[in-house]
């Protein structure tokens, strides 16, 4: 469950609790009967009115945690796949076996993305758009580069620059899915 859906669910539960509280207050003030039947009925229903939204909120929290874990695990796989692609461009006359390994790793990363994220605009009869197209562009760059003696150092440098540029763009979009904070005690010579 992404942050937007989680926030919407939490706000819905808060609104429900506010509505129940308002109903109880109004029932108490407006129930002018001698035995206050409306207020007593609402008061007796409080355990159920609290338990159901609380259970839903627990379910939402569990889904959110699961989503964040899946995205973090996927991040590690993306980093490994892209680094293999970058390292491939450093090989002199890369062999076909290394080419196949890099293509396979990138294909797996693309399919793992499909398992965590739905396509944009995906419906029953429409496939939608892949949400992180730059990874496919990186795969295409490697495929175009090829393998063997035909890979010149200049071609490899150009491919590496294209891969790194696409990775920087992809990384920014992907990391926005994670909830990251600034470290409490960063270690950097650039901070004073």
C-alpha positions as CSV (number, residue, x, y, z in Angstrom):
1,X,0.0,0.0,0.0
2,X,1.6,3.2,-1.1
3,X,1.7,6.4,1.1
4,X,-1.2,8.0,-0.7
5,X,-3.6,5.1,-0.1
6,X,-2.4,4.6,3.4
7,X,-2.9,8.3,4.3
8,X,-6.4,8.1,2.8
9,X,-7.3,5.1,4.9
10,X,-6.0,6.6,8.1
11,X,-7.9,9.8,7.4
12,X,-11.1,7.8,6.8
13,X,-10.7,6.1,10.1
14,X,-10.1,9.4,11.9
15,X,-13.2,10.9,10.2
16,X,-15.3,7.8,11.3
17,X,-14.1,8.2,14.9
18,X,-15.0,11.9,14.7
19,X,-18.4,11.1,13.4
20,X,-19.0,8.5,16.1
21,X,-17.9,11.0,18.8
22,X,-20.1,13.7,17.4
23,X,-23.1,11.3,17.3
24,X,-22.5,10.4,20.9
25,X,-22.3,14.0,22.0
26,X,-25.4,15.0,20.1
27,X,-27.3,11.9,21.3
28,X,-26.5,12.8,24.9
29,X,-27.6,16.4,24.5
30,X,-30.6,15.8,22.3
31,X,-32.0,12.6,23.9
32,X,-34.6,14.2,26.2
33,X,-36.4,10.9,27.1
34,X,-36.3,9.9,30.7
35,X,-34.1,6.8,30.2
36,X,-32.0,8.2,27.3
37,X,-32.5,5.2,25.0
38,X,-30.7,6.6,22.0
39,X,-27.6,7.6,24.0
40,X,-27.6,4.3,25.9
41,X,-27.8,2.3,22.6
42,X,-24.9,4.2,21.1
43,X,-22.9,3.9,24.3
44,X,-23.5,0.1,24.2
45,X,-22.3,0.0,20.6
46,X,-19.0,1.7,21.4
47,X,-16.8,-1.5,21.6
48,X,-18.0,-2.5,18.1
49,X,-17.6,1.0,16.7
50,X,-14.0,1.1,18.0
51,X,-13.0,-2.5,17.1
52,X,-14.0,-2.5,13.4
53,X,-12.0,0.7,12.4
54,X,-9.1,-0.4,14.6
55,X,-9.0,-3.7,12.9
56,X,-9.1,-2.0,9.5
57,X,-6.3,0.4,10.6
58,X,-4.2,-2.6,11.8
59,X,-4.7,-4.2,8.4
60,X,-3.6,-1.0,6.6
61,X,-0.5,-0.7,8.8
62,X,0.4,-4.3,7.9
63,X,-0.1,-3.7,4.2
64,X,2.0,-0.5,4.4
65,X,4.9,-2.3,6.1
66,X,4.8,-5.1,3.6
67,X,4.8,-2.6,0.7
68,X,7.8,-0.8,2.1
69,X,9.7,-4.0,2.6
70,X,8.9,-5.1,-1.0
71,X,10.1,-1.7,-2.3
72,X,13.3,-1.9,-0.3
73,X,14.1,-5.4,-1.4
74,X,13.4,-4.4,-5.0
75,X,15.7,-1.4,-4.6
76,X,18.6,-3.8,-3.8
77,X,17.9,-5.8,-6.9
78,X,17.7,-2.7,-9.1
79,X,21.0,-1.4,-7.8
80,X,22.7,-4.8,-8.5
81,X,21.2,-5.0,-12.0
82,X,22.2,-1.5,-13.0
83,X,25.7,-1.9,-11.6
84,X,26.1,-5.1,-13.6
85,X,25.1,-3.1,-16.7
86,X,27.6,-0.4,-15.9
87,X,30.4,-2.8,-15.1
88,X,29.7,-4.6,-18.4
89,X,30.6,-1.4,-20.3
90,X,34.1,-1.6,-18.7
91,X,34.9,-5.0,-20.3
92,X,37.1,-5.1,-23.3
93,X,35.4,-7.2,-26.1
94,X,32.8,-8.5,-23.6
95,X,32.0,-12.2,-24.1
96,X,28.5,-13.4,-25.0
97,X,28.1,-15.1,-21.6
98,X,28.5,-11.8,-19.8
99,X,26.1,-10.1,-22.2
100,X,23.5,-12.8,-21.6
101,X,24.0,-12.5,-17.8
102,X,23.5,-8.7,-17.8
103,X,20.4,-9.0,-20.1
104,X,19.0,-11.7,-17.8
105,X,19.6,-9.6,-14.6
106,X,17.9,-6.5,-16.2
107,X,15.0,-8.6,-17.4
108,X,14.5,-10.0,-13.9
109,X,14.6,-6.5,-12.4
110,X,11.9,-5.4,-14.9
111,X,9.7,-8.3,-14.0
112,X,10.2,-7.7,-10.2
113,X,9.1,-4.1,-10.7
114,X,5.9,-5.5,-12.3
115,X,5.3,-7.6,-9.2
116,X,5.4,-4.5,-6.9
117,X,4.0,-1.7,-9.0
118,X,1.0,-1.8,-11.3
119,X,1.2,-0.2,-14.7
120,X,0.0,3.4,-15.0
121,X,-3.6,3.3,-16.3
122,X,-3.8,-0.5,-16.2
123,X,-7.3,-1.9,-16.5
124,X,-8.8,-5.2,-17.5
125,X,-8.5,-4.5,-21.3
126,X,-5.6,-2.0,-21.2
127,X,-2.0,-2.9,-20.3
128,X,-1.2,0.6,-19.3
129,X,2.3,2.2,-19.1
130,X,5.3,0.7,-17.4
131,X,6.0,3.0,-14.4
132,X,9.8,3.0,-14.6
133,X,10.6,3.1,-18.3
134,X,14.3,4.1,-17.8
135,X,15.1,0.6,-16.7
136,X,13.9,-0.7,-20.1
137,X,16.0,2.0,-21.7
138,X,19.1,0.7,-19.8
139,X,18.3,-2.8,-21.1
140,X,17.9,-1.5,-24.6
141,X,21.3,0.3,-24.3
142,X,23.0,-2.9,-23.4
143,X,21.2,-4.8,-26.2
144,X,22.3,-2.2,-28.7
145,X,25.9,-2.2,-27.4
146,X,26.1,-6.0,-28.0
147,X,29.1,-8.1,-27.3
148,X,32.4,-9.3,-28.7
149,X,35.0,-7.6,-30.9
150,X,32.4,-5.2,-32.3
151,X,32.2,-3.3,-29.0
152,X,34.7,-0.4,-29.3
153,X,35.9,1.6,-26.2
154,X,34.0,4.7,-27.5
155,X,30.8,2.7,-27.8
156,X,31.2,1.4,-24.3
157,X,31.8,4.9,-22.9
158,X,28.8,6.2,-24.7
159,X,26.6,3.3,-23.4
160,X,28.0,3.8,-19.9
161,X,27.1,7.5,-19.9
162,X,23.6,6.7,-21.2
163,X,23.1,4.1,-18.5
164,X,24.3,6.3,-15.7
165,X,22.1,9.2,-16.9
166,X,19.1,6.9,-17.1
167,X,19.9,5.4,-13.7
168,X,20.1,8.9,-12.1
169,X,16.6,9.7,-13.4
170,X,15.2,6.3,-12.4
171,X,16.7,6.4,-9.0
172,X,15.1,9.8,-8.1
173,X,11.6,8.6,-9.1
174,X,12.0,5.2,-7.4
175,X,13.3,6.5,-4.1
176,X,10.3,8.8,-3.8
177,X,8.3,5.6,-3.1
178,X,10.3,5.1,0.1
179,X,10.0,7.0,3.3
180,X,13.5,8.2,3.9
181,X,14.7,10.5,6.5
182,X,17.8,12.6,7.0
183,X,20.3,10.8,9.3
184,X,20.6,12.1,12.9
185,X,24.4,12.1,12.7
186,X,25.6,12.3,9.1
187,X,29.3,11.7,8.2
188,X,30.4,14.1,5.5
189,X,33.4,16.4,5.1
190,X,31.0,18.9,3.3
191,X,29.0,19.6,6.4
192,X,30.2,22.0,9.0
